[in-house]
Amino acid sequence: MGNELTDVIAKMNNENGRLLLYIYEGLPELWRAYARASYDRLIKLKVRNLGKQGAAEVAVKVAKFLSSKVTVNESV
């Protein structure tokens, strides 16, 4: 798949992993990039008891939440 976030999600062998991958693939490219950046930042912060799978889950779910709150108005 190409990046560490999707590799971690792919290694999750449960329903939650499949759901996260589905959510991630449904995001627009901007929010995918946001999720990848958030994941990298969470890993660098070294939050106690938040491993790679937890960081992936938080990053994808926050990106999904924020993308649902933003509306795009195109004016030509």
Buried (B, 14 or more C-beta within 10 A) or exposed (E): EEBBBBEBBBEBEEEEBEBBBEBBEEBEEEBBEBBBEBBBEBBEEEEEEBEBBEBBBBBBBBBBEBBEEEEEEEEE
